[in-house]
Amino acid sequence: MSTPASLSLDHRCTPWLFAAALATTAPHALHQPVWLTLLAGAIFTYAGWLWARNERLPGRWLLIVLVVLTCAGVMLEFRTLLGRDAGVAMLVLFMALKLLELRSQRDAMVLITLGYFLLLTHYFYSQSIPTGLWLILTMTLVTAALIRLNGGPASKPVATLRYAGLLTMQALPFMLVFYVLFPRISGPLWGLPQDAHKASSGLSEQMSPGSIADLALSSAIAFRVRFDGDIPPRDKLYWRGPVMESFDGRTWRPADSANQPPVIEALSKPITYESTIEANQQRWLLALDAPSPALKEFAIKSTLTVTTPQIINQRARFALSSVTDYRYNVDETEPVLRRNLLLPANLNPRSRELAESWRQASDNPMLTVNKALALFSGEAFTYTLQAPLLGENGIDDFLFQTRRGFCEHYAAAFVVLMRAAGVPARVVGGYQGGERNPVDGFLIIRQSDAHAWAEVWLAGQGWVRVDPTAVVSPSRLEGGIASALADGEPLPALLTVRSEWVRGLRYRWEAINNAWNQQVLGYNPERQRELFSRLGVANPDWKYLTSLLAAVIGVLTLAVAAWTFYHRPRSDPAQRLWRQALKRIARRQVSAAPWETPLALQRRVEIEHPELATAFTTVVEAYLAIRYSATPGDLRQLREAIAKLP
């Protein structure tokens, strides 16, 4: 006798399996190499062509060769068969290859199981609202394929999808209970070795010509900030990242030095706020310049950069405090001052000569700063993302020839001039400004807000911020990068939209995403403890949460079972008695086929088991009288007839 696993696959069920395979693998085309996507697409197309023409599927040896070749391709591409990207690539290719051996229901069950597993892998790359909605729809489709596989050719597509949707809706309460009660763990979702914490590019700890200009082409959100009070003026919104003191003639980097705690003198009241930072694979928190001296929870480097012990490899929230008016390291150490006067030898001679002339004219550092700023404002400098390439003496080329550059060009040139004039100076990287979302009140800082400015050390004042970009393009600080650049600059489309209703839609969508990130994805161990604390349970441990989860799931399961039992179809009394009669004759080795009518079964019993014929004929007559007679029969007569069966 054939088992369900060995039954041949219904030809009309195959399109459901193709749809499930395509829906579970297609989004991975955004993350996989092009050759892999094309290969999977070719296999899908070939399998569909075979099905449409009802051709014979490839033999086992060809499939083995294809598996070996695809594994070799993945190995060459990723240098491993393990990890996130390589593992997902293998699953996508195996799903495609499985379509070439769909011969039995067992093969179809393997494909459906693989489809359910592939749904999880999409969270390796995105946990956004569209991803969640797509996966719910895809899970419903895979479930519909499972129903169709077991429902026979009479199943209608609309009814099958409706049934699958009902099953998905019934699972939602269980999903919510698991989400709220399952013990939360710290760390990224679906963390895997080596490649689990990949993030989109962001602000780097080193700067060279064009590095920040490239970053400005992205409209991706770097972090969001919610202030406890009013948002400070835009010209105060300097978000401090790495401070770069080492210069090799082209690239600026942080210096390797002892990290002495900074001495910060607050000249204004602290501003408190909460910052939600996207994963950036760095440790700095991009605090508003400058962090409050009372901020003790995090390390504040001697360069005033606030850092956390762990790399930010997932979206994280931090409560911070800053003062926008301050004095910082008025009594700076001699090694730090000497380090911030160093310049590469034999480079940028014209810049050195100009700065030396300023130094000879006056020994007042502030006058030197003003002369440099006057150079930028008085000459025909242009603020642009499309800066020309610079040669070996890049600062000279920029100051005296091209005069076209982005913020990193102006900050670097200014610091070189200051150091050549004997004024300690350095470059600070970070972000400037931000855009307030009127829907939720959060300040949004994008990658396009990346900025570089300078700091000079002045006796009696300490380190003082100087932003030469503000002299060249004041609108950069007042209205952001979009208002500072000329028409035709390659800005992200998101920043160039002028339509109010489009901007309104964008604000609402970003507010919805922020709420999703804060309330759903941000449901971490701390948020879980806060929830239970409000419910009167202080510091619940994993044992308590697991017990509570098991109890609630048990109650839900009983409720669903009770609901199902209450709404079960009520069987006909005559039908129940007929099933009893079939069980009685089954003991005498008489089995009724599902398609067999009572009269057909009676005739077969008369031929194969004449000793049962008389008693069973009485049962059939009584049953047919109840079911089909113009004058309904008596259930008592049917019951008595069944009792007389041997």
Order of alpha helices (4+ residues) and beta strands (2+ residues): alpha-alpha-alpha-alpha-alpha-alpha-alpha-alpha-beta-beta-beta-beta-beta-beta-beta-beta-beta-beta-beta-alpha-alpha-alpha-beta-alpha-beta-alpha-beta-beta-beta-beta-beta-alpha-alpha-alpha-alpha-alpha-alpha-alpha-alpha-alpha-alpha-alpha
